[in-house]
Amino acid sequence: MTVLLIYKREIKPLKKSAEKRYNARVARSQHEIPIQRKPINKKH
């Protein structure tokens, strides 16, 4: 728990830029999951 608090405190100054990147990643990952399945099936 203490590690998470320290981790959050260190990220706080970066949060503004990090949140935008994180939100973009989450939005992309949700869209990429169905797209990634096609190449994964081809590899198998």
PDB file with SEQRES, HELIX, SHEET and CRYST1 records, atoms N, CA, C and O in Angstrom:
SEQRES   1 A   44  MET THR VAL LEU LEU ILE TYR LYS ARG GLU ILE LYS PRO          
SEQRES   2 A   44  LEU LYS LYS SER ALA GLU LYS ARG TYR ASN ALA ARG VAL          
SEQRES   3 A   44  ALA ARG SER GLN HIS GLU ILE PRO ILE GLN ARG LYS PRO          
SEQRES   4 A   44  ILE ASN LYS LYS HIS                                          
HELIX    1 AA1 THR A    2  LYS A   43  1                                  42    
CRYST1    1.000    1.000    1.000  90.00  90.00  90.00 P 1           1          
ATOM      1  N   MET A   1       0.852  -1.212   0.000  1.00  0.00           N  
ATOM      2  CA  MET A   1       0.000   0.000   0.000  1.00  0.00           C  
ATOM      3  C   MET A   1       0.882   1.256   0.000  1.00  0.00           C  
ATOM      4  O   MET A   1       0.620   2.205  -0.739  1.00  0.00           O  
ATOM      5  N   THR A   2       1.945   1.252   0.847  1.00  0.00           N  
ATOM      6  CA  THR A   2       2.810   2.432   0.905  1.00  0.00           C  
ATOM      7  C   THR A   2       3.506   2.642  -0.439  1.00  0.00           C  
ATOM      8  O   THR A   2       3.725   3.780  -0.857  1.00  0.00           O  
ATOM      9  N   VAL A   3       3.849   1.559  -1.107  1.00  0.00           N  
ATOM     10  CA  VAL A   3       4.519   1.686  -2.411  1.00  0.00           C  
ATOM     11  C   VAL A   3       3.591   2.393  -3.392  1.00  0.00           C  
ATOM     12  O   VAL A   3       4.035   3.239  -4.169  1.00  0.00           O  
ATOM     13  N   LEU A   4       2.294   2.046  -3.357  1.00  0.00           N  
ATOM     14  CA  LEU A   4       1.336   2.677  -4.269  1.00  0.00           C  
ATOM     15  C   LEU A   4       1.229   4.170  -3.971  1.00  0.00           C  
ATOM     16  O   LEU A   4       1.134   4.982  -4.892  1.00  0.00           O  
ATOM     17  N   LEU A   5       1.243   4.535  -2.684  1.00  0.00           N  
ATOM     18  CA  LEU A   5       1.149   5.962  -2.334  1.00  0.00           C  
ATOM     19  C   LEU A   5       2.368   6.711  -2.857  1.00  0.00           C  
ATOM     20  O   LEU A   5       2.238   7.796  -3.425  1.00  0.00           O  
ATOM     21  N   ILE A   6       3.547   6.137  -2.668  1.00  0.00           N  
ATOM     22  CA  ILE A   6       4.778   6.789  -3.161  1.00  0.00           C  
ATOM     23  C   ILE A   6       4.724   6.844  -4.694  1.00  0.00           C  
ATOM     24  O   ILE A   6       5.079   7.856  -5.297  1.00  0.00           O  
ATOM     25  N   TYR A   7       4.282   5.755  -5.307  1.00  0.00           N  
ATOM     26  CA  TYR A   7       4.202   5.696  -6.765  1.00  0.00           C  
ATOM     27  C   TYR A   7       3.272   6.780  -7.289  1.00  0.00           C  
ATOM     28  O   TYR A   7       3.575   7.452  -8.274  1.00  0.00           O  
ATOM     29  N   LYS A   8       2.133   6.942  -6.618  1.00  0.00           N  
ATOM     30  CA  LYS A   8       1.172   7.972  -7.044  1.00  0.00           C  
ATOM     31  C   LYS A   8       1.760   9.365  -6.857  1.00  0.00           C  
ATOM     32  O   LYS A   8       1.569  10.239  -7.703  1.00  0.00           O  
ATOM     33  N   ARG A   9       2.466   9.573  -5.765  1.00  0.00           N  
ATOM     34  CA  ARG A   9       3.040  10.910  -5.507  1.00  0.00           C  
ATOM     35  C   ARG A   9       4.067  11.260  -6.572  1.00  0.00           C  
ATOM     36  O   ARG A   9       4.137  12.407  -7.013  1.00  0.00           O  
ATOM     37  N   GLU A  10       4.871  10.272  -6.992  1.00  0.00           N  
ATOM     38  CA  GLU A  10       5.896  10.542  -8.007  1.00  0.00           C  
ATOM     39  C   GLU A  10       5.248  10.811  -9.358  1.00  0.00           C  
ATOM     40  O   GLU A  10       5.770  11.583 -10.162  1.00  0.00           O  
ATOM     41  N   ILE A  11       4.122  10.180  -9.601  1.00  0.00           N  
ATOM     42  CA  ILE A  11       3.436  10.338 -10.896  1.00  0.00           C  
ATOM     43  C   ILE A  11       2.641  11.645 -10.940  1.00  0.00           C  
ATOM     44  O   ILE A  11       2.425  12.197 -12.019  1.00  0.00           O  
ATOM     45  N   LYS A  12       2.207  12.143  -9.788  1.00  0.00           N  
ATOM     46  CA  LYS A  12       1.327  13.329  -9.761  1.00  0.00           C  
ATOM     47  C   LYS A  12       1.778  14.438 -10.714  1.00  0.00           C  
ATOM     48  O   LYS A  12       0.951  14.909 -11.495  1.00  0.00           O  
ATOM     49  N   PRO A  13       3.037  14.884 -10.698  1.00  0.00           N  
ATOM     50  CA  PRO A  13       3.439  15.942 -11.634  1.00  0.00           C  
ATOM     51  C   PRO A  13       3.334  15.498 -13.087  1.00  0.00           C  
ATOM     52  O   PRO A  13       3.113  16.323 -13.974  1.00  0.00           O  
ATOM     53  N   LEU A  14       3.490  14.206 -13.336  1.00  0.00           N  
ATOM     54  CA  LEU A  14       3.405  13.699 -14.710  1.00  0.00           C  
ATOM     55  C   LEU A  14       1.972  13.351 -15.089  1.00  0.00           C  
ATOM     56  O   LEU A  14       1.683  13.064 -16.251  1.00  0.00           O  
ATOM     57  N   LYS A  15       1.070  13.377 -14.099  1.00  0.00           N  
ATOM     58  CA  LYS A  15      -0.288  12.870 -14.334  1.00  0.00           C  
ATOM     59  C   LYS A  15      -0.968  13.580 -15.500  1.00  0.00           C  
ATOM     60  O   LYS A  15      -1.638  12.933 -16.304  1.00  0.00           O  
ATOM     61  N   LYS A  16      -0.809  14.894 -15.607  1.00  0.00           N  
ATOM     62  CA  LYS A  16      -1.524  15.631 -16.656  1.00  0.00           C  
ATOM     63  C   LYS A  16      -1.198  15.065 -18.037  1.00  0.00           C  
ATOM     64  O   LYS A  16      -2.097  14.809 -18.838  1.00  0.00           O  
ATOM     65  N   SER A  17       0.091  14.872 -18.310  1.00  0.00           N  
ATOM     66  CA  SER A  17       0.478  14.325 -19.617  1.00  0.00           C  
ATOM     67  C   SER A  17       0.264  12.811 -19.639  1.00  0.00           C  
ATOM     68  O   SER A  17      -0.089  12.242 -20.672  1.00  0.00           O  
ATOM     69  N   ALA A  18       0.479  12.166 -18.495  1.00  0.00           N  
ATOM     70  CA  ALA A  18       0.349  10.716 -18.434  1.00  0.00           C  
ATOM     71  C   ALA A  18      -1.111  10.296 -18.613  1.00  0.00           C  
ATOM     72  O   ALA A  18      -1.398   9.292 -19.265  1.00  0.00           O  
ATOM     73  N   GLU A  19      -2.029  11.069 -18.032  1.00  0.00           N  
ATOM     74  CA  GLU A  19      -3.450  10.716 -18.145  1.00  0.00           C  
ATOM     75  C   GLU A  19      -3.887  10.716 -19.601  1.00  0.00           C  
ATOM     76  O   GLU A  19      -4.613   9.820 -20.030  1.00  0.00           O  
ATOM     77  N   LYS A  20      -3.452  11.713 -20.364  1.00  0.00           N  
ATOM     78  CA  LYS A  20      -3.833  11.777 -21.775  1.00  0.00           C  
ATOM     79  C   LYS A  20      -3.293  10.561 -22.518  1.00  0.00           C  
ATOM     80  O   LYS A  20      -3.994   9.956 -23.330  1.00  0.00           O  
ATOM     81  N   ARG A  21      -2.029  10.204 -22.232  1.00  0.00           N  
ATOM     82  CA  ARG A  21      -1.445   9.028 -22.890  1.00  0.00           C  
ATOM     83  C   ARG A  21      -2.161   7.760 -22.436  1.00  0.00           C  
ATOM     84  O   ARG A  21      -2.451   6.883 -23.250  1.00  0.00           O  
ATOM     85  N   TYR A  22      -2.450   7.659 -21.112  1.00  0.00           N  
ATOM     86  CA  TYR A  22      -3.111   6.467 -20.589  1.00  0.00           C  
ATOM     87  C   TYR A  22      -4.510   6.331 -21.184  1.00  0.00           C  
ATOM     88  O   TYR A  22      -4.906   5.246 -21.608  1.00  0.00           O  
ATOM     89  N   ASN A  23      -5.260   7.442 -21.215  1.00  0.00           N  
ATOM     90  CA  ASN A  23      -6.604   7.418 -21.793  1.00  0.00           C  
ATOM     91  C   ASN A  23      -6.535   7.032 -23.262  1.00  0.00           C  
ATOM     92  O   ASN A  23      -7.387   6.285 -23.741  1.00  0.00           O  
ATOM     93  N   ALA A  24      -5.538   7.526 -23.982  1.00  0.00           N  
ATOM     94  CA  ALA A  24      -5.379   7.174 -25.400  1.00  0.00           C  
ATOM     95  C   ALA A  24      -5.063   5.686 -25.531  1.00  0.00           C  
ATOM     96  O   ALA A  24      -5.569   5.015 -26.430  1.00  0.00           O  
ATOM     97  N   ARG A  25      -4.220   5.173 -24.626  1.00  0.00           N  
ATOM     98  CA  ARG A  25      -3.885   3.747 -24.681  1.00  0.00           C  
ATOM     99  C   ARG A  25      -5.109   2.897 -24.413  1.00  0.00           C  
ATOM    100  O   ARG A  25      -5.353   1.918 -25.118  1.00  0.00           O  
ATOM    101  N   VAL A  26      -5.888   3.263 -23.391  1.00  0.00           N  
ATOM    102  CA  VAL A  26      -7.090   2.493 -23.058  1.00  0.00           C  
ATOM    103  C   VAL A  26      -8.057   2.509 -24.235  1.00  0.00           C  
ATOM    104  O   VAL A  26      -8.611   1.474 -24.606  1.00  0.00           O  
ATOM    105  N   ALA A  27      -8.257   3.691 -24.822  1.00  0.00           N  
ATOM    106  CA  ALA A  27      -9.170   3.791 -25.967  1.00  0.00           C  
ATOM    107  C   ALA A  27      -8.633   2.969 -27.127  1.00  0.00           C  
ATOM    108  O   ALA A  27      -9.392   2.284 -27.812  1.00  0.00           O  
ATOM    109  N   ARG A  28      -7.317   3.036 -27.350  1.00  0.00           N  
ATOM    110  CA  ARG A  28      -6.724   2.270 -28.454  1.00  0.00           C  
ATOM    111  C   ARG A  28      -6.793   0.786 -28.177  1.00  0.00           C  
ATOM    112  O   ARG A  28      -7.126   0.007 -29.070  1.00  0.00           O  
ATOM    113  N   SER A  29      -6.483   0.377 -26.949  1.00  0.00           N  
ATOM    114  CA  SER A  29      -6.475  -1.055 -26.617  1.00  0.00           C  
ATOM    115  C   SER A  29      -7.870  -1.652 -26.811  1.00  0.00           C  
ATOM    116  O   SER A  29      -8.010  -2.781 -27.281  1.00  0.00           O  
ATOM    117  N   GLN A  30      -8.904  -0.881 -26.445  1.00  0.00           N  
ATOM    118  CA  GLN A  30     -10.272  -1.391 -26.617  1.00  0.00           C  
ATOM    119  C   GLN A  30     -10.581  -1.579 -28.098  1.00  0.00           C  
ATOM    120  O   GLN A  30     -11.300  -2.507 -28.469  1.00  0.00           O  
ATOM    121  N   HIS A  31     -10.043  -0.704 -28.946  1.00  0.00           N  
ATOM    122  CA  HIS A  31     -10.283  -0.829 -30.385  1.00  0.00           C  
ATOM    123  C   HIS A  31      -9.326  -1.841 -31.014  1.00  0.00           C  
ATOM    124  O   HIS A  31      -9.652  -2.467 -32.022  1.00  0.00           O  
ATOM    125  N   GLU A  32      -8.140  -1.998 -30.410  1.00  0.00           N  
ATOM    126  CA  GLU A  32      -7.123  -2.871 -31.008  1.00  0.00           C  
ATOM    127  C   GLU A  32      -7.389  -4.338 -30.724  1.00  0.00           C  
ATOM    128  O   GLU A  32      -6.983  -5.200 -31.504  1.00  0.00           O  
ATOM    129  N   ILE A  33      -8.070  -4.640 -29.608  1.00  0.00           N  
ATOM    130  CA  ILE A  33      -8.276  -6.042 -29.242  1.00  0.00           C  
ATOM    131  C   ILE A  33      -8.894  -6.843 -30.406  1.00  0.00           C  
ATOM    132  O   ILE A  33      -8.351  -7.891 -30.757  1.00  0.00           O  
ATOM    133  N   PRO A  34     -10.007  -6.393 -31.019  1.00  0.00           N  
ATOM    134  CA  PRO A  34     -10.558  -7.152 -32.139  1.00  0.00           C  
ATOM    135  C   PRO A  34      -9.642  -7.112 -33.366  1.00  0.00           C  
ATOM    136  O   PRO A  34      -9.621  -8.056 -34.157  1.00  0.00           O  
ATOM    137  N   ILE A  35      -8.892  -6.027 -33.522  1.00  0.00           N  
ATOM    138  CA  ILE A  35      -7.997  -5.911 -34.680  1.00  0.00           C  
ATOM    139  C   ILE A  35      -6.783  -6.822 -34.502  1.00  0.00           C  
ATOM    140  O   ILE A  35      -6.278  -7.378 -35.477  1.00  0.00           O  
ATOM    141  N   GLN A  36      -6.314  -6.977 -33.265  1.00  0.00           N  
ATOM    142  CA  GLN A  36      -5.126  -7.796 -33.009  1.00  0.00           C  
ATOM    143  C   GLN A  36      -5.436  -9.278 -33.185  1.00  0.00           C  
ATOM    144  O   GLN A  36      -4.528 -10.062 -33.460  1.00  0.00           O  
ATOM    145  N   ARG A  37      -6.682  -9.675 -33.033  1.00  0.00           N  
ATOM    146  CA  ARG A  37      -7.009 -11.099 -33.122  1.00  0.00           C  
ATOM    147  C   ARG A  37      -6.747 -11.641 -34.524  1.00  0.00           C  
ATOM    148  O   ARG A  37      -6.404 -12.814 -34.673  1.00  0.00           O  
ATOM    149  N   LYS A  38      -6.902 -10.814 -35.548  1.00  0.00           N  
ATOM    150  CA  LYS A  38      -6.673 -11.296 -36.917  1.00  0.00           C  
ATOM    151  C   LYS A  38      -5.216 -11.716 -37.141  1.00  0.00           C  
ATOM    152  O   LYS A  38      -4.979 -12.837 -37.590  1.00  0.00           O  
ATOM    153  N   PRO A  39      -4.223 -10.848 -36.843  1.00  0.00           N  
ATOM    154  CA  PRO A  39      -2.837 -11.290 -37.024  1.00  0.00           C  
ATOM    155  C   PRO A  39      -2.449 -12.433 -36.095  1.00  0.00           C  
ATOM    156  O   PRO A  39      -1.632 -13.277 -36.463  1.00  0.00           O  
ATOM    157  N   ILE A  40      -3.029 -12.470 -34.885  1.00  0.00           N  
ATOM    158  CA  ILE A  40      -2.731 -13.557 -33.950  1.00  0.00           C  
ATOM    159  C   ILE A  40      -3.216 -14.878 -34.542  1.00  0.00           C  
ATOM    160  O   ILE A  40      -2.526 -15.893 -34.442  1.00  0.00           O  
ATOM    161  N   ASN A  41      -4.401 -14.871 -35.158  1.00  0.00           N  
ATOM    162  CA  ASN A  41      -4.921 -16.096 -35.766  1.00  0.00           C  
ATOM    163  C   ASN A  41      -4.051 -16.515 -36.949  1.00  0.00           C  
ATOM    164  O   ASN A  41      -3.854 -17.707 -37.187  1.00  0.00           O  
ATOM    165  N   LYS A  42      -3.532 -15.536 -37.688  1.00  0.00           N  
ATOM    166  CA  LYS A  42      -2.673 -15.859 -38.831  1.00  0.00           C  
ATOM    167  C   LYS A  42      -1.374 -16.499 -38.351  1.00  0.00           C  
ATOM    168  O   LYS A  42      -0.866 -17.423 -38.986  1.00  0.00           O  
ATOM    169  N   LYS A  43      -0.832 -16.011 -37.231  1.00  0.00           N  
ATOM    170  CA  LYS A  43       0.411 -16.590 -36.699  1.00  0.00           C  
ATOM    171  C   LYS A  43       0.186 -18.045 -36.297  1.00  0.00           C  
ATOM    172  O   LYS A  43       1.034 -18.903 -36.542  1.00  0.00           O  
ATOM    173  N   HIS A  44      -0.950 -18.312 -35.686  1.00  0.00           N  
ATOM    174  CA  HIS A  44      -1.262 -19.694 -35.314  1.00  0.00           C  
ATOM    175  C   HIS A  44      -1.664 -20.447 -36.574  1.00  0.00           C  
ATOM    176  O   HIS A  44      -1.974 -21.637 -36.510  1.00  0.00           O  
TER     177      HIS A  44                                                      
END                                                                             
